[in-house]
Structures are given as C-alpha cells and as structure tokens.
Amino acid sequence: MNYPESYRYTKEHEWVSLAGDTATVGITFHAQEELGDIVYVDLPKPGTQVEKGKSFGSVESVKAVSDIYGPVSGEVVEANDTLASAPEKLNQDPHGEAWLIKVRVASPEEFNNLLSAADYQTYIGAES
Amino acid sequence: MTDNPLKRTPLNEVHRAAGAKMVDFGGWDMPVQYSGLIDEHNTVRNAVGLFDVSHMGEIEIRGPEAMKLVDYVTTNAVARLKDGQAQYSGLLYEHGGFVDDILVHKVADDSFFLCVNASNQEKDFDHICGANQFECEVEFAGDKYSQLAIQGPKALGVAQTLTDTPLSAIKYYWFVDGTFAGVPARIARTGYTGEDGFEVYISPEDAVRVWNAIMAAGESAGIKPCGLGARNTLRLESKMALYGHEIGASISPLEADLAWIVKLDKGDFIGREALRKQREKGLTRKLTGFEMRGRGIGRDGYEIWIDGQPAGWVTSGSPAPTLNKNIGLCYLPINRAQPGEKIEIVIRNQPVEAETVPTPFYKRQGS
C-alpha cells in the first residue's frame, strides 16, 4: 500500500496532511484493513475543538467500534459528510477521497513531530 | 492467558499464506476474515464458503451404557436418535445453567461422538467424566480430528465431487462415515450458518490436503475461504446461540428460547429438576430478537432500557448483511419478551430506539 511521503502518521493509525494552517485528517489503510467493512462514521461538526490524543469521533465496522484520536489540536473547519451515506469509501480510498475532517491547527510543530511514512510503515510492520 | 502460546489448527499456515487476518479466539489463532466479512457472508448465502473449524472439540463416549450416559448429561432425547443421526443439545449444571451447547452424533448404541465448543472442551470433558456412573469410556478426542465446514446453496454440488457417498441422501442433521477427498471422513449435514452444507471431520494430518481439494473443487462455484467474522453474522441472522453470549452458566435453555432441546419427560438428566421448577414458577426473562430503529448498532453487553428503566442486555448485535438491517439478540423481562415492544439500547451513553421482532431474522427458502 502507498503511504504518501508528504503525510504524517500516528501510532493510533491516523494520517495528517498539512496545507498552510489547515490539516486534513484521515485513518490509514492499515486501520481500515484492521477494522474490516465499515458501516458508520461519526464525525464532529465544524467549530468543534479537536485535541491531540483525545477522541474526536468513531468508526464502526461490522465487528466493532473504534475511536478516532486527534493527531493534532485545532478547530474543525470541515467534516467529510459524504461518509455518512457512503462509509464503505473509507475501505476503498482511506488516504484520499475518504478523508475525515479538516482542522485549522494551532501549532504546526505538532504536525512535524508525528511519524514519517517510513517510520509508520516500520511501526505497523513491527506491530503485525 | 498470555503465558500460553495460541493453539493452532493444521491449516494455520494455509490461512496466513492466503492473507487471512488472524485473531486470538478463545486461545486459538484463528482466521477472522479473508476477503472481507460482508463478502464472505454473502458468498455463503449465495454460493459456497469454506470454514476451518478445527478448533472445535470432540468427545467420544463408548460402552454398553453409552446411551445412558449421554442421555443423563444432555437435555435432548438421545433415545430417539437413530444410528447416523445428530442432534443439538445442552450440557447443563444441576442448577439448570449451561456447561455448553453441543452436537450429539449417534454412531451406534454403544458409541457417541460429541462436537463441543473449543474453549469449553476441557470443562465439558471433566463434567461428563464426573457424571460417568455407567462405566463408559469417555475420550477427549479434540486432537484426533480437524473439522471443515462447507456451507452454502452450492455446498452439496461441490462436496459431491469429492466423495462417492451420495450426499443428497444424507438428511439435515444426519451423518455418514465415508471417504472424502481420498481420506477417511465423517460427513455430517450440519452447520452454523443457516444454509445447507456439511461439516466434515477428518484426521489433522489430512486437513491441508482436504482443504486444498475443496477449494479446487469449488473454484467454478465461486468458493471462498471464510473466517469467524462471517460465521458469527451468519449464525446471528439464523438465531443460532453462541456460548458466552446467548447462553452460559447463569442461563437456562428455557430462558434462551431453546425449550425444543429440553425433553423433561425423557427420564432423569442433570439439570432436570431445576428446569422443571423454572417452568412451574414461570420464566422471569427470555431471549428476544430486536432490530435497531435509530442509527447505531446495539452490540454485545450493551444495556437495554424500557420506559426509562434498565430492563436487560444485548447478547449479540451486528449489522445483518443479508437483511441490510442492524439486528441483535437480547434478554428482556418475560412480559416484554415478544415482538413489537419498543426498547432503547444504550450505545455509548446514548439511548437509541429499537424494536423487538420475530426470530429467526433469516430463514433460507425451502427450510
């Protein structure tokens, strides 16, 4: 699987891409693979504050519910509403079309401190 | 738990090579899914799927009074079984709760073959040995057998290409000892999916060969290997009980809506007095099916509220791929344990509307 070099990753299996002060957040290919067929995605509304390391939403598969954790702190400016009616997109294109939220980040250093694509792939390789 | 390495079936390497996602299932390293849970589920409903269920336990009981011992430790009427017939049954404690739910196969008057849950097999064996006042030989036979389940509307056609035994002549819940894929096998027309199909018991050293033979024979029928994830959604749609969920040591078969496996008039058996008293006094709770009305999935262990008061709990809950609904089973007070009741299921601290419905949720055509 292709883990984009420009993204940063967490050990909780979220990815972040940064453009200016806006971070796009999603879950990784590995995460959706572990979850299996996804049936519900619960996301915060724009205006909600997301905190690094705190749960901001959940993804539910046939088997189980999993929290999604903020990889960075900031205010939600947009949530991907298409996932409410088409949660299976998260299985099909987790690094692209099925992003979860866009966040206006308070501190870009948080982004820089996350895992690189190579480090994340080493991490999940070691985990599995 | 973590001190013991996970047990593996002879097919462990085959599952890993096929890209299965493996999980710890009651101490066994088992495939939970291959191509995807929903895809595997639909394959079993529409074509044919193959499951490795070699983790299941087997207990063999032999001796002139074998029938008496099996009848004494189980709830169903063993005397009614003919040679080559199987029945679903309960192994109970004196107080009426489940030790396990099992399949009893009658090989002959003096020989019975029990298929039991993987994580209960040692407990079941001890329980049966403790009740063995009939000088039977009770053998812990889990290591003697691997078990493969071929399930789905195309199971018969696929399986028939691998044996001379005329499979269509085996009725539902009957079995035949024959040859399958060139090796000795016990071929039972049983399953845990709600579809037609067979459960084949073979020697562990033949497991890989038989698995590969079934996969090859089923290729044109669209056979897929299936994991425990699909097995769970298939059995739930068909309302088949899962030990530790619908049934357990504190739950009786009457409460679990399994009165049909309890034959109180068959003679003495362990748990009979408790069940008789429970029936006389009347049940206080009973297993009931529900469908979600609000958005969400009522999952195992979630609390149920009725009229704003705690009233029961979910035993199993999941999206039902065949029905395209979110369904589940739950325990409710007896006066509410009927279709048409409005209930609320507490999903992550939010009560969500659901309604009780008739079961099974799914029944295959012609069954």
Contacts between the chains, C-beta under 8 A, distances in Angstrom:
chain1	res1	chain2	res2	distance
A	33	B	21	7.6
A	34	B	21	7.5
A	36	B	21	7.8
A	36	B	33	6.0
A	36	B	36	6.6
A	36	B	37	5.2
A	36	B	229	6.7
A	37	B	36	5.7
A	37	B	37	5.3
A	37	B	38	4.6
A	39	B	297	7.4
A	39	B	319	5.2
A	40	B	295	7.4
A	40	B	296	7.4
A	40	B	297	7.3
A	58	B	348	7.6
A	60	B	297	6.4
A	61	B	37	7.9
A	62	B	37	5.0
A	62	B	38	6.5
A	62	B	229	7.0
A	62	B	233	6.6
A	62	B	318	6.1
A	62	B	319	5.2
A	62	B	321	7.4
A	63	B	32	7.7
A	63	B	37	6.8
A	63	B	229	5.9
A	63	B	318	7.8
A	64	B	299	7.7
A	65	B	297	7.8
A	65	B	299	7.3
A	65	B	348	7.4
A	91	B	36	7.9
